[in-house]
């Protein structure tokens, strides 16, 4: 199994530009985490979204937990997570996530979910129960949540923010012009509104978003997107290269591979616009080394 994962990773990297090359991870640790997750019937976005950083993060003992099952009610054209009719919400899932956080001894954890448009609150209560379960077992652990838009339901967002996670993230994913094609069941304006509401409801939390490049956006559109995020109070942003998760027709094709120096320019531009933290690079994903962004925001707050 370890050899198969290694061969697949090597083959995938060989088809990409040289700047995507990574060291082969600690496969023994990857296997240990995989076994623990399967025994607890837990899902991670690392696996479900085919994240290119899985080996690196799991090799460090870090994973991003995905709650509310592994079937999404939406069908975004960049995402590998399966879409369809989800199963019932597992009432034991929050406890299982908390136990995994304890077993991995995580000082910082990211919890995300599939979209659950089938639920009245779209999953907000399960997020709250998961946050509470982690804090009961690991009170010192900092918690970041990466949420769907909850259709901008104020009652769901109010419930969610009552749990006071350290960071609340909701991804824009792409620029305004491309949003309808990339996220046909979402809406650029609605996502911006959600981030603005979160900033007002949770002034003590850092608000975060992320987007992909390489889908055909222009440089001007990237600047406009970052300006929009700053205008609604977003503190952190992540910027990474879009990689098609497969060959299915619904998946968008990569239009271009953005060079590392361009990502450095995005970072400088974002900081100039007013973000407290910008993580920008070809392999950057929403929850990649997430603690680094949180810590930088804390340091800036302390030193201001």
N, C-alpha and C positions, 0 to 999 in steps of 0.2 A: 504493500500500500504506500509506504513512504517513498519507495523508488518510483512508483507511478506518479505520485504528486510531483516529485522532483523532475521527472522527465517531461511532464506536462508543462510545468513552470518554465523549464528551459526552452521548450519548443515555442511557447507563447512569446517569450522575451526575444527570441531570435527574429521574430517577424516585426519587431518594433524598432524605432530609432535607438541608437546606442545609449542615449541618456536614460532609458528605461531599465537598464540592466541593474540587477540587485544580487547580493550575495545569497547563496542557498541557505535557507534558515535551519535552525535546530529542529530537525524532523522528529526527534524523540519528544520534544516539548510540544510540538504541534499535535502529535498523536495523543499525548496525555490530555490536552485540552479537549480534543475532539471526543475522546472516550468519556470524559467527565460530562460534556454537554449532552451526549447521546443518552447517558444513563439518567440524566435529569430531565430528559425530553425538552431541552432548551434549544432555541434557535439563535443564530447570530447573523447580523447583516453582512459580516465578513464572508460567510459562505453563500448566503442567499443572493447577495448582490455581486458575487464573484469578484470581490475586492482584490486588486493586485498586491495589496500590502498584507494579505492574510498571513503568509509565512513569517514576515518580519514582525508583525504584531504578536502573533501567537507564540513565536519564538521568544518573545519578551514576557510572555504570560499575560498578555492584554487582549481582550475581546470586547466587541460592542454587542450587547445583548439586544435581541429583537423580540419584543413581546407581542401578545395578541395573535399568536400563530405565525404561519409562514405563507399564508395565502392573502393576497391584496385584492381589495374591491376595485382598484383602479388599474389601468394598463398604460403607464407612462412608457414612452418609446425609447427610453435610454436604460431602462431598469430590467434586471434579470429575475427579480422576484416574481414567482408565479402568480397569476391572476385568476380569479374565479370566485366561488362561493366559500367563504371561510368557515371553519369549524367553530363550535361554541367556545366562549371565553373560558379558559382554565382558571378556576379560583385558586389553585395551588401555585400558579406560575410566579407570582411575586415572591413567595417564600423560596422557591427553587432558585430564582435569580439571586436573591440575597445570600443563600447558602453558597452559590458559586462564587460570588464576590468575596465571601469570607474564605472559601477554600483557596482562591487565588491571592488572597490578602491584598486586594486592590485598594490603593489610596485614592484613586480617581476612576470613576466608571461612567460609561456612556450607555444610555438606554434609548433605543429607538423602537419603531413599530411599523407594521404595515398600515395602510389606510383601512379603516373599518367603517365605511359609510353605512353599513347595515345596522350599526348600533346607535341608539338614541343619542348618546354622548360621544359617539365615534371613538371611544376608547379612553377618554380622559380619566375615568375612575380607575382603570387598571394601571395607568401611569402613576396615579397618586398612591395606590396600594403598593406598588413596586418600590417607590421612593421610601415609603414608610417602613416597608419590610427591610430594606437595605440599612436604613438608619437604626432600626432596632438591633440588628446584628453588628453593624459596622458604623457606629456613630461618627467616627472621624473621617470616613470616606466622603469625598466631594462627588457630587452627582451632576452630570450633564444629561439633558434629555434632548433628543432630536425628534420633533413631532411632525405629523401631517398637518394640514390646515384646519382640521375640525370644522370645515365649511364656515369658518369664522363665527362659530356659535359662541356668543359671549358667556353663556353659562358653563360651557365646556372649558373655555380658556380661563374663566374665573376659578373653577374647580382645580384645574391644573396648577395655576400659579399659587394656590393656597398651600401647596406642598413645599414651596420655596426651594426649588433646586438651584444650585449655584449658577448653572448656565442653561438657558432655554434656546434651542436652535430650531429654525425652520428654513429649509432651503428654497431659494428662488430657482435654482437649477440652470436657468439660461436667461438671455436678454428678452425684453418685451416682445420684439417682433417674432422671435422663434418659439415663444412660450406655447401658443396654441398647438403647434405641431409636436413639440417635445412632451408637453403635459396636457393632453386633450381634455382631461377631466378636472384640471386645476385652472387657476387664473392668476395672471401676473399681479393685477391690482388687488385681488383678494389676499394673496400671499403677503404683499406689502402691508396691507391693512392689519393682518394677523400680527406681524412683527411690531407694528405701531401699538396695537392693543396690549401686547405682551409687555412692552416697555412701560406702559402706563400702569398696568396691573401689578407688575413685579419690578419696581424700581431698584430693589436690592439684588436682583439677578442680572447677570450679563446676557445680552441678547445677541444671537449669532445667526449667520446665514452662510450659504455656500452656493457656488455655481460652477459650471463646466465651460470650457472653451474648446474650440475645434469643431464646432457644429455649423460654422458659417457666419458667426457674428462678426461685426466690424469693431474696430478699435474704439470708435465713438460710442457705439452701443454698450461696450464694456464699461466705459467711463460713466455713461448715463445710469447703468444698473448700480454701480457702486455709489453714485450720488444719491440715487433713490433710497438705497439702504441706509446711508448716513442720515438722510432727511427724516426717517422714521425712528431713529435712535439705535440703530444696530451698532454694537460695540466691536464685534469680531466678524471676519469673513474668511472663508477658505476658497481657493481657486485651483482647479485641477483640470487635467486633460481628459476629455471624453474618450472612452474606449468602448466600442460596440461589444456588448456582452455575448453576442452570438450572431448566427447568420439568418435568423428568422426575419421574415419580411417586415415585421412590426418594429424591429430595431433600426434606429437611425444609423447611417454610415458616417464614419469619421471624415470630415471635410479637409482637415489638415492637422499635422502634428505641430503644436506650438513649441518653439524652442525655449530652452531654459532661461536665456537672457530676456525673453519677452515676459516670462513669469516674474522675473526680478523687477521688470518695469511696472507690471501690474501691482506688485507689492508696494513699490515706492509711491505710485499714484494713489493707492488706497490709503496709505498712511498720511499722505498730504491732504486727502479729502477729509480725514478725521477719524478713521477707525483706530481703536486702541491696539488691535492686533490684526495682522494679515498673514496668513500662511498661503503661499503661492508656489506651485511647482507641478511638474508633470504627473507625479504620483500622489499628489495631495488629494485626500478625500475628507468628507465632513468631520469624521471622528478621529482622523489620523493624528497621533500624538496630541490629543485634545487638551491634556493637562497643561501643555506648554502655553497655549493661548490663554487659558484661565489664569495661570500664574503670572504671565506678563501683565494682564489687566489688574491683578491684585497689586503687583509691584508698582504700577503706575499710579494706582489709587493711593497707596501708602505714601509715595514720594511726592504727590501733588500738593 
